[in-house]
Amino acid sequence: MDVTMTSTRVGKFDARFFHLVLEEEFALVKGHLGFINSLAFHPDGNTYASGEDGYVRLNQFDQSLFDFDFEKFDY
């Protein structure tokens, strides 16, 4: 099997993730070479695949994104 790896510095398109409730950006992934046409999340929520024409990128979120302080929003 052949695997092609491309530096993230080459891509000009970003995948940005926003918190649904807080409406804040919580993740930015650089490196796509074109518009992202599809996005799929693994059931564990830690990994996702993003695709553009002919390329698929597999990414894993940093564990620190899941260390949420719920007491901060306890009203």
Protein Blocks (a to p, Z undefined) as FASTA:
>chain_A
ZZddddfklpmcdcddddfklopafbdcehiabdcfbdcddfklpaccdddehiacdddd
dfklmmccfklmmZZ
